[in-house]
Amino acid sequence: MTNSPPDSHHPQVSFLRRIPLAVGALFRILSNPGFAARVAALRQNNAALKQTSPDAALQLLALLQRDARLIDFTQETLSSYADADIGAAARVVHEGCCKVLREHFTITPVRAEAEGSRITLNDGFDARAIRLTGNVIGHAPFKGSLSHRGWRATEVRLPQLAESHDTTVLAQAEVEL
């Protein structure tokens, strides 16, 4: 296992406190096959996680700010505006978001059927692309109603960044002279 940074859900434990924890875990793993299986699954799941760079996410956020003013819109307190004014601003944000998605992604439905259609999911369906909701009991085949078609990115066309580009600057401050 690699050392992972502390997070708000799991505070760091000092080295001296980890020694008895490790010894106790060792003996429990050796004496309890169920506990050993859970530890093995945890290690496997942890190893299956991949590190991602925030650069692409920050680049997308900057594009949504540039073309849709998304950050400006979400950072604004809307309580003092009339619904009509909010609706007009939302239309601009919506159009800009659509532009960014069209220019930088090819997005297709996960399922071709119309929402509301009755479908059957056979054994081996792609659980990464289809989430079962409602009263999920038993094993496939599952019969149900398609409540959302899902979306899949089939192509991503983000611009290349210069090595010196600071992706954390989502929109430059503007100073009028």
C-alpha positions in Angstrom: 0.0 0.0 0.0 1.2 3.5 -0.7 1.2 6.3 1.7 -1.9 8.4 1.1 -2.4 11.9 2.3 -4.7 12.5 5.2 -8.2 13.5 4.5 -11.1 14.9 6.5 -12.7 11.4 6.9 -9.5 9.6 8.0 -7.2 11.6 10.3 -3.5 10.5 10.4 -2.5 8.1 13.1 1.0 8.5 14.6 3.7 5.9 14.0 3.7 4.8 17.6 -0.1 4.3 17.6 0.2 2.3 14.3 2.5 -0.3 15.8 -0.1 -2.0 18.1 -2.7 -1.4 15.4 -0.6 -3.4 12.9 0.2 -6.2 15.4 -3.5 -6.5 16.3 -4.5 -6.5 12.6 -1.8 -9.1 11.8 -3.2 -11.5 14.4 -6.8 -10.9 13.4 -5.9 -11.5 9.8 -4.2 -14.8 10.7 -7.1 -16.0 12.9 -10.1 -14.6 11.1 -10.5 -15.6 7.4 -13.5 -13.2 6.9 -11.5 -10.3 8.2 -8.5 -11.3 6.0 -10.8 -11.3 3.0 -12.1 -7.8 3.8 -8.5 -6.5 4.2 -7.5 -8.2 0.9 -10.5 -6.6 -0.9 -9.7 -3.2 0.6 -6.1 -3.5 -0.6 -7.2 -4.5 -4.1 -9.7 -1.7 -4.4 -7.1 0.8 -3.2 -4.6 -0.5 -5.7 -7.2 -0.2 -8.5 -7.7 3.5 -7.9 -5.7 5.7 -10.2 -4.3 9.1 -9.6 -5.7 11.8 -11.8 -4.4 15.2 -12.5 -6.7 18.1 -11.9 -5.5 19.9 -15.0 -8.1 18.6 -17.4 -10.9 19.4 -14.9 -9.6 22.9 -14.3 -9.2 23.4 -18.0 -12.9 22.4 -18.5 -14.0 24.7 -15.7 -12.1 27.6 -17.3 -13.8 26.9 -20.7 -17.2 26.8 -19.0 -16.3 30.2 -17.4 -15.1 31.7 -20.6 -18.0 30.6 -22.8 -20.8 30.3 -20.3 -19.8 32.5 -17.3 -20.6 29.4 -15.2 -18.5 30.4 -12.2 -19.8 34.0 -12.2 -23.4 32.6 -12.3 -22.9 30.1 -9.5 -21.0 32.6 -7.3 -23.7 35.2 -7.5 -26.3 35.5 -4.8 -29.6 35.2 -6.6 -32.1 36.1 -3.9 -32.2 39.8 -4.8 -33.0 39.1 -8.5 -36.4 38.5 -10.1 -37.1 35.1 -11.5 -37.2 36.5 -15.1 -33.7 37.9 -14.6 -32.4 34.6 -13.3 -34.1 32.8 -16.2 -32.4 35.2 -18.7 -29.0 34.6 -17.1 -29.6 30.8 -17.0 -30.3 30.9 -20.8 -26.9 32.5 -21.4 -25.2 30.0 -19.1 -27.1 27.1 -20.8 -26.1 28.2 -24.3 -22.5 28.7 -23.3 -22.3 25.2 -21.7 -23.8 23.7 -24.8 -21.2 25.4 -26.9 -18.3 24.1 -24.8 -19.7 20.5 -24.8 -20.2 20.6 -28.6 -16.7 21.9 -29.3 -14.8 19.7 -26.9 -16.7 16.5 -26.5 -18.7 13.9 -28.5 -21.4 12.8 -26.1 -23.7 9.9 -26.9 -26.5 8.1 -24.9 -25.5 5.0 -23.0 -28.8 3.4 -24.0 -30.5 4.0 -27.3 -34.1 3.4 -26.1 -36.4 6.3 -25.2 -36.7 7.1 -21.6 -39.7 5.3 -20.1 -39.1 2.2 -22.4 -39.3 -1.2 -20.8 -36.0 -3.0 -21.1 -34.3 -6.3 -20.0 -30.8 -6.4 -18.7 -29.2 -9.8 -19.1 -26.5 -11.3 -17.1 -23.2 -9.6 -17.8 -24.7 -6.1 -18.4 -22.2 -3.3 -17.9 -22.7 -2.2 -14.3 -20.2 0.7 -14.9 -22.6 2.2 -17.4 -26.0 1.2 -16.0 -27.1 1.8 -12.4 -30.0 -0.2 -11.1 -32.4 1.7 -8.9 -35.6 0.9 -7.0 -36.2 -2.6 -5.6 -33.1 -4.4 -6.7 -33.3 -8.1 -5.6 -31.8 -11.2 -7.1 -29.7 -11.6 -10.2 -30.1 -10.8 -13.9 -32.0 -10.8 -16.1 -33.6 -7.6 -14.7 -36.7 -6.1 -16.2 -37.4 -2.4 -15.7 -38.2 1.0 -17.1 -35.4 3.2 -18.4 -35.6 6.3 -16.3 -32.5 8.0 -17.8 -30.6 7.0 -20.9 -27.2 8.0 -19.5 -24.4 9.7 -21.3 -21.0 8.6 -22.5 -18.1 10.7 -23.8 -16.9 9.0 -26.9 -14.4 11.7 -27.8 -12.6 14.5 -25.9 -11.0 17.4 -27.7 -9.5 19.7 -25.0 -6.8 22.1 -26.2 -3.2 21.4 -25.5 -1.7 23.5 -22.7 1.6 25.3 -22.7 4.0 23.9 -20.0 3.9 27.3 -18.2 0.0 27.6 -18.2 -1.4 27.9 -14.7 -4.6 25.8 -14.8 -5.7 27.1 -11.4 -6.4 30.5 -12.9 -9.9 29.8 -14.2 -10.5 33.4 -15.3 -8.1 36.3 -15.1 -9.0 39.3 -13.0 -9.7 42.2 -15.3 -8.5 45.7 -14.7 -9.9 48.4 -16.9 -7.6 51.4 -17.5 
